[in-house]
């Protein structure tokens, strides 16, 4: 079973390596190499608690094994890194929750009610968590994602951070600078030659609990 563990480890079959080592240890509980290989495989699978247990058990048999000592240290470092990440993730979640609460309260104060995507496939393609509705409490301003559609050419653009005080003209002049044309443009898309139509109240309002999730 020890030879089987070596083969599985060399092939990168870490789960099978651990299984083979466990079988080997049932036959011989003093098999230091089996403890080492099981610990090494466990570390590779980011199962550092398990790796530490194997390494510690092996060191009870051979306290001078450099391989086991190294693997034990890697497991301990891995456990500490997992703890740090868990703390960081918890803090990040708290920040996100706080921002959502601030946004929800600001929307309620303004009397703004959100609905689901009008063009789900297009909007979800462009919008990530970092480019959804943003609210700055210091200035009491919203920044909105705005989708532009050019239906005759089946094209679209997205402005991910549209300041509520901006005009459409400000963004259009950036999108269509004089003398520059997109490949699909027939040279008629100029700021002075455009009419803009927008859709309001086109979808049903989301439930209150979901209003800031979209």
Long-range contacts (C-beta under 8 A, 24 or more apart in sequence): 1-27, 1-34, 2-31, 2-33, 2-34, 5-34, 5-37, 5-38, 6-37, 9-37, 9-40, 9-41, 14-41, 14-42, 14-44, 14-45, 15-41, 15-45, 17-41, 18-42, 18-45, 18-50, 21-54, 30-61, 32-58, 32-61, 32-62, 32-65, 32-68, 35-61, 35-68, 36-65, 36-67, 36-68, 36-71, 39-68, 39-71, 39-72, 39-75, 40-71, 42-75, 43-71, 43-74, 43-75, 43-78, 46-78, 46-82, 48-74, 48-75, 48-76, 48-78, 48-79, 48-82, 49-75, 49-79, 51-75, 51-78, 52-76, 52-79, 100-212, 102-135, 102-137, 103-133, 103-134, 103-135, 103-212, 104-211, 104-212, 106-135, 106-137, 106-140, 106-142, 107-135, 107-211, 107-212, 110-142, 113-205, 113-206, 113-211, 114-205, 114-206, 114-211, 114-212, 114-214, 115-201, 115-202, 115-203, 115-204, 115-205, 115-206, 115-214, 116-203, 116-204, 116-206, 116-214, 117-203, 117-214, 118-199, 118-202, 118-203, 119-147, 119-149, 122-147, 122-149, 122-156, 123-147, 123-158, 126-158, 126-160, 127-158, 127-160, 131-160, 131-161, 132-214, 133-212, 134-161, 141-165, 146-171, 148-175, 150-184, 150-189, 153-184, 153-185, 155-182, 155-184, 168-196
